[in-house]
């Protein structure tokens, strides 16, 4: 009877360990995905802003050059 309980306890510990590992892996995957999405959004925003600034600077420079 003691052996049966010990095996049951070992099985329960194994199940708990597997569940914890799965949860940790899932959380890590979610965090990585969120970080990647945030980085992509930031890069896109920076590229768009830089593009707009370059367009404005080129336009102003062109106007100044043509006026003088």
C-alpha positions in Angstrom: 0.0 0.0 0.0 2.9 2.4 0.9 4.5 1.7 -2.5 1.2 2.5 -4.3 0.9 5.8 -2.5 4.5 6.7 -3.3 4.0 6.0 -7.0 0.8 8.1 -6.9 2.7 10.9 -5.2 5.6 10.6 -7.8 3.0 10.7 -10.6 1.3 13.8 -9.1 4.7 15.5 -8.8 5.4 14.7 -12.4 2.1 16.1 -13.6 2.7 19.3 -11.6 6.2 19.6 -13.0 4.9 19.1 -16.6 2.1 21.6 -16.1 4.5 24.2 -14.6 6.9 23.7 -17.6 4.1 24.1 -20.1 2.8 27.2 -18.4 6.3 28.7 -18.2 7.0 27.9 -21.9 3.6 29.4 -22.9 4.3 32.6 -20.9 7.8 32.9 -22.5 6.4 32.4 -26.0 3.7 35.1 -25.3 6.3 37.5 -24.0 8.6 36.9 -27.0 5.7 37.5 -29.4 4.7 40.7 -27.6 8.3 42.0 -27.6 8.6 41.2 -31.4 5.3 43.0 -32.2 6.3 46.0 -30.1 9.8 46.2 -31.8 8.2 45.9 -35.3 5.7 48.6 -34.5 8.4 50.9 -33.1 10.6 50.3 -36.2 7.7 51.1 -38.5 6.8 54.3 -36.6 10.4 55.4 -36.6 10.8 54.7 -40.4 7.5 56.6 -41.2 8.5 59.6 -39.0 12.1 59.7 -40.5 10.6 59.5 -44.0 8.2 62.4 -43.3 11.0 64.5 -41.8 13.2 63.8 -44.8 10.3 64.9 -47.1 9.8 68.1 -45.2 13.5 68.9 -45.1 13.9 68.3 -48.8 10.8 70.4 -49.6 12.0 73.3 -47.4 15.5 73.0 -48.9 14.1 73.0 -52.4 12.0 76.1 -51.7 14.9 78.0 -50.2 17.2 77.0 -53.0 14.7 78.1 -55.7 14.0 81.4 -53.9 17.6 82.5 -53.6 
